[in-house]
Every structure is written in C-alpha cells, then in structure tokens.
Amino acid sequence: MVCCIKNCNYRREEIIKLISKTKSGGINATAFEIKPSSFMLKIGLTGGIGSGKSTVASIFETLGVPVYYADIRAKELMEQHEEIVETVKGLFGADAYINGKINKQIISSQIFSDPQKRNALNQIVHPITIADAEHWMHQQHSAYCIKEAALI
C-alpha cells in the first residue's frame, strides 16, 4: 500500500511523526489537526487488490476524515454523468445500459477481449473521475482529505 501526499509543506519525517502518533495503541485523529489552515493536505491511498486500502480509508472515515472512494464514484458517474453515458453507448452499443444501469456483462466481455476498448473506456472515465475528485476535495472543510483509488 502506498500513501501519496500532495500540497504538503511538511518534511517526510514530520509526516511520519504525525501519522505514527498513537493514543492507547490506536490512531489519534487529533495528530492530524496541527496543519496550516491555508491549504488542504490531499492524501492519495493506493494499493493492489486485497492490500487493505479500503480498510485503512474506512478507519480514517470513522475518525471524521473525508474520504473519496474513486472506484465507487466512477461506477456512479458511469450511470449518472451524461457525457460518460453517451460515449459508452457509442463505444459499446445501446445494450451497454439496461434501465439506466451499466450492463456489466456487455462491458466486461468487451473490455477483457479488446484492449483498445478497455483503453478507450479508461480514457472516458478516468479524467471525469479525477475532475470529480478535485471538485469534491474543494468542497471539504477539513485540514486534509483522502482519495482511495487503485491508481493515483
């Protein structure tokens, strides 16, 4: 698992101290409340399947830290974002959606057999999801927030 930090004025050692502060052996949420208020610290949490990134993100969320779950949001955008829906229909056909819901069977059968379609789908969804995450982060009123994603 990797933790990527953007817009940070702290040195690596200071960040490690902040992250490793504990209270009764657990994570101390107040350890993160000493950052300057002029910017928001954006933390990217990434890792392979089964690495524990969702577990770590949910712990921080329990402590009141805003968490953007990129995979969940990308799936929502694939059904709600008009530009994505229209482009996906153009790429995969009208059967790509059933009653407004993504037809996973049609999409997966095509992206796993055709790397060009997989790349095209990624080029459609990723930029919009990244922009959505940035917009979401600007709406947060916290010293820092976390973006949980397979790719940062």
C-alpha positions in Angstrom: 0.0 0.0 0.0 1.2 3.5 -0.9 0.4 6.8 0.7 0.9 9.8 -1.7 0.8 13.3 -0.2 0.2 16.4 -2.3 0.4 20.1 -1.4 2.4 19.4 1.7 4.8 21.8 3.4 6.0 19.2 5.9 9.2 17.2 5.6 8.9 13.4 5.3 10.0 13.0 9.0 7.3 15.3 10.3 4.6 13.5 8.3 5.8 10.1 9.7 5.6 11.6 13.2 2.0 12.9 12.6 0.9 9.6 11.1 2.5 7.4 13.8 1.2 9.3 16.8 -0.9 6.9 18.8 -3.4 7.1 21.7 -3.8 3.8 23.6 -2.1 2.0 20.7 -4.6 3.3 18.1 -4.7 6.1 15.6 -5.1 9.6 17.2 -7.2 11.7 14.9 -6.0 14.9 16.7 -2.5 14.2 15.5 -3.6 15.5 12.1 -5.2 18.7 13.3 -2.0 20.8 13.5 -1.7 21.6 9.8 -1.8 25.2 8.5 -5.4 26.2 7.6 -4.3 28.0 4.4 -4.3 24.7 2.3 -5.8 21.3 2.4 -3.5 18.3 2.6 -4.5 15.8 -0.1 -3.6 12.2 0.7 -3.7 9.5 -2.0 -4.2 6.0 -0.7 -3.5 3.3 -3.2 -2.5 -0.4 -3.4 -3.3 -3.6 -5.2 -6.4 -5.8 -4.7 -6.6 -7.0 -1.1 -3.9 -4.7 0.2 -6.2 -3.1 2.7 -6.6 0.4 1.3 -10.4 0.3 1.8 -9.9 -0.8 5.4 -7.5 2.0 6.1 -9.7 4.5 4.4 -12.7 3.4 6.5 -10.7 3.8 9.7 -9.9 7.4 8.8 -13.5 7.9 7.7 -14.6 6.7 11.2 -12.3 9.3 12.7 -14.1 12.0 10.7 -11.7 12.4 7.8 -13.3 12.9 4.4 -12.6 10.0 2.1 -13.2 9.9 -1.7 -13.7 6.4 -2.9 -12.7 6.6 -6.6 -13.9 3.2 -7.7 -17.4 3.6 -6.1 -17.7 7.2 -7.5 -16.5 6.1 -11.0 -19.3 3.5 -11.1 -21.8 6.1 -10.1 -20.5 8.5 -12.7 -20.8 5.8 -15.4 -24.5 5.8 -14.8 -25.2 9.4 -13.9 -22.8 11.5 -16.0 -24.4 12.3 -19.3 -21.1 12.6 -21.3 -19.9 9.2 -20.0 -23.2 7.5 -20.7 -23.4 8.8 -24.2 -19.8 8.0 -25.0 -20.0 4.5 -23.5 -23.2 3.8 -25.6 -21.3 5.0 -28.7 -18.4 2.7 -27.9 -20.2 -0.4 -26.7 -23.7 0.0 -28.2 -27.1 0.7 -26.7 -27.0 -2.6 -24.8 -24.3 -1.1 -22.6 -27.1 0.1 -20.3 -30.3 -1.6 -19.1 -32.9 0.7 -17.5 -30.1 3.3 -16.8 -27.8 0.9 -15.1 -24.5 -0.2 -16.6 -24.7 -3.7 -18.2 -21.6 -5.2 -16.6 -21.8 -8.4 -18.7 -21.7 -6.5 -22.0 -19.0 -4.1 -20.9 -16.7 -6.6 -19.2 -16.9 -9.1 -22.1 -15.8 -6.4 -24.5 -13.0 -4.8 -22.4 -11.5 -8.1 -21.4 -11.3 -9.3 -25.0 -10.4 -5.9 -26.7 -7.6 -3.9 -25.1 -8.4 -0.9 -27.3 -12.0 -0.7 -25.9 -10.6 -1.1 -22.4 -8.2 1.8 -23.0 -11.0 3.9 -24.6 -13.2 3.3 -21.5 -10.4 4.3 -19.2 -9.8 7.5 -21.3 -13.5 8.3 -20.9 -14.0 7.6 -17.2 -10.6 8.5 -15.6 -10.4 12.2 -16.5 -14.0 12.8 -15.4 -13.5 10.9 -12.1 -10.3 12.8 -11.4 -12.1 16.1 -12.0 -14.9 14.9 -9.8 -12.4 14.1 -7.0 -10.8 17.5 -7.3 -14.3 19.2 -7.1 -15.2 17.0 -4.1 -11.9 17.9 -2.4 -12.5 21.7 -2.8 -15.9 21.2 -1.1 -14.4 19.7 2.0 -13.8 21.7 5.2 -11.0 19.7 6.7 -7.3 20.1 7.3 -6.8 17.1 5.0 -8.7 14.5 3.0 -8.0 11.1 1.5 -8.6 9.8 -2.0 -8.8 6.0 -2.1 -8.1 4.7 -5.6 -6.4 1.9 -7.4 -4.5 4.4 -9.5 -3.4 7.9 -8.3 
